[in-house]
Amino acid sequence: MGKSRLEAFSDGVIAIIITIMVLELKVPHGDSIEALTPLFPVFLSYVLSFVYLGIYWNNHHHMLHTSDKVTGPMLWANLHLLFWLSLVPFATGWMGENHFAAAPSAVYGVVLLMAAIAYWILQ
């Protein structure tokens, strides 16, 4: 199989993940700048995750350009990576809504660690 299908699928999944994250940003009630203050932790967690996903998307793009073909194990390793990345919106939302409390932050860290391990396997 050519690598273009894998690249297109992965790009689509990452785009959907980012879309889900931005949809979690709720519009504040009020028309003043102060109405944004309670949303700061949620926005900060969104920015952190957006940058994280952007790094993965960029690295994934460069990694696939070094490959000549896609094998079965590569497909499964890529699905493994996308599974962990798909949990980023959940962990991001939970962490932001709870102002970076210990348990949600730990879950976020585990998701990031597992994505890093999955990416390492993919290489």
C-alpha positions as CSV (number, residue, x, y, z in Angstrom):
1,M,0.0,0.0,0.0
2,G,1.2,3.5,-0.7
3,K,1.8,5.9,2.1
4,S,-0.6,8.5,0.8
5,R,-3.6,6.7,2.2
6,L,-2.0,6.4,5.7
7,E,-1.0,10.0,5.7
8,A,-4.4,11.2,4.6
9,F,-6.2,9.1,7.2
10,S,-3.8,10.2,10.0
11,D,-4.2,13.9,8.9
12,G,-8.0,13.5,9.0
13,V,-8.0,11.9,12.4
14,I,-5.7,14.6,13.9
15,A,-7.9,17.3,12.3
16,I,-11.0,15.8,13.9
17,I,-9.2,15.6,17.3
18,I,-8.3,19.3,17.1
19,T,-11.9,20.2,16.1
20,I,-13.3,18.3,19.0
21,M,-11.0,20.1,21.4
22,V,-12.0,23.6,20.1
23,L,-15.7,22.7,20.3
24,E,-15.1,22.1,24.0
25,L,-14.3,25.8,24.5
26,K,-17.5,27.3,25.7
27,V,-18.6,30.8,25.0
28,P,-18.5,32.9,28.2
29,H,-21.7,34.4,29.7
30,G,-21.2,38.1,29.7
31,D,-19.8,40.8,27.4
32,S,-16.8,41.9,29.4
33,I,-13.2,40.8,29.4
34,E,-13.6,39.6,33.0
35,A,-16.1,37.0,31.7
36,L,-13.1,35.3,30.1
37,T,-11.2,34.8,33.4
38,P,-12.9,31.6,34.5
39,L,-12.1,30.1,31.0
40,F,-8.4,30.7,31.3
41,P,-7.5,27.2,32.6
42,V,-9.6,25.6,29.8
43,F,-8.0,27.8,27.2
44,L,-4.5,27.1,28.5
45,S,-5.1,23.4,28.4
46,Y,-6.4,23.7,24.8
47,V,-3.3,25.7,23.7
48,L,-1.0,23.1,25.4
49,S,-2.8,20.2,23.6
50,F,-3.0,22.0,20.3
51,V,0.8,22.5,20.3
52,Y,1.3,18.9,21.4
53,L,-0.9,17.6,18.5
54,G,0.8,20.0,16.1
55,I,4.2,18.5,17.0
56,Y,2.9,15.0,16.5
57,W,1.3,16.0,13.1
58,N,4.5,17.6,11.9
59,N,6.8,14.7,13.1
60,H,4.3,12.1,11.6
61,H,4.5,14.0,8.3
62,H,8.3,14.0,8.2
63,M,8.5,10.4,9.3
64,L,6.2,9.2,6.5
65,H,8.3,11.1,3.9
66,T,11.3,9.0,4.9
67,S,9.3,5.8,4.2
68,D,9.0,4.1,0.8
69,K,6.0,1.9,1.6
70,V,3.6,1.1,4.4
71,T,3.6,-2.4,6.0
72,G,0.9,-4.1,8.1
73,P,2.8,-3.6,11.3
74,M,3.1,0.1,10.5
75,L,-0.6,0.4,10.0
76,W,-1.2,-1.2,13.5
77,A,1.4,1.0,15.1
78,N,-0.2,4.1,13.5
79,L,-3.6,3.0,14.8
80,H,-2.0,2.6,18.3
81,L,-0.7,6.2,18.0
82,L,-4.0,7.6,16.8
83,F,-5.9,5.8,19.6
84,W,-3.8,7.6,22.3
85,L,-4.0,10.9,20.4
86,S,-7.8,10.5,20.3
87,L,-7.9,10.6,24.1
88,V,-6.2,14.0,24.2
89,P,-9.5,15.9,23.9
90,F,-11.0,14.0,26.9
91,A,-7.9,14.5,29.0
92,T,-7.5,18.1,27.9
93,G,-11.1,18.9,28.8
94,W,-11.0,17.2,32.2
95,M,-7.7,18.9,33.1
96,G,-8.9,22.3,32.1
97,E,-12.3,22.1,33.7
98,N,-10.6,21.1,37.0
99,H,-7.9,23.7,36.9
100,F,-5.0,21.3,36.5
101,A,-6.0,19.2,39.6
102,A,-3.7,16.2,40.3
103,A,-5.9,13.3,39.0
104,P,-6.8,14.9,35.7
105,S,-3.3,16.1,35.1
106,A,-2.0,12.6,35.8
107,V,-4.4,11.2,33.3
108,Y,-3.3,13.8,30.8
109,G,0.3,12.8,31.5
110,V,-0.4,9.1,31.0
111,V,-2.1,9.8,27.7
112,L,0.9,11.9,26.5
113,L,3.3,9.2,27.7
114,M,1.4,6.4,25.9
115,A,1.2,8.5,22.7
116,A,5.0,9.0,22.9
117,I,5.5,5.3,23.3
118,A,3.2,4.6,20.4
119,Y,5.1,7.0,18.2
120,W,8.4,5.4,19.3
121,I,7.0,2.0,18.2
122,L,5.9,3.5,14.9
123,Q,9.3,4.7,14.1
